[in-house]
């Protein structure tokens, strides 16, 4: 029997069950429940905008978007977003989805910390950013009804979530600070580590090997 939360049905398919099992095993409660909420918020906001989204692809995008923060999937030499994107791409191809479908989800995860750009791409790419901006940044909460909010949070609670998610970001990026250049992720490292020195875009331009 499919699970329905706040009017959004989570598909009862092998792909979705496998995605849930994979992320449930790799992630702690904070990341898992956050990831499910991202799917739900993204689908609710897409539905309110009259945008049709493939629910299986949206589910994998939501569930895998922070997988690069987990010990099982994280690397130390690239952005955490790419770790999750690569895992999602391989997962979808292994489950028979097309190269384009897998690439749209790859983009959804790779770009979910890049404001605005995903909103101009495929619905299956934009849906993840809609969900992330709702759950982490609290953007446009007025577009979610009180009843919808209550049902989602009842199914996937967020105890002390603001503190725990920032800690999860730091734990997943602390040993790869070079990967945070040009992203909002360096805000997280600066928050926890007073010795962290951000790369400066203007200084890089002014001090590079071009002679002028």
Secondary structure, DSSP 8 states (H G I E B T S, - for coil): --EEETTEEE--SHHHHHHHHHHHHHS-HHHHHHHHHHHHHHHHHHHHTT----HHHHHHHHHHTTGGGSTTT--SSS-HHHHHHHHHHHHHHHTT--HHHHHHHHHHHHTTTSTTGGGGS-HHHHHHHHHHHHHTT-TTGGGS-HHHHHHHHHHS--TTHHHHHHHHHHHHHTT-GGGGTTSTHHHHHHHH-TT-----HHHHHHHSS---
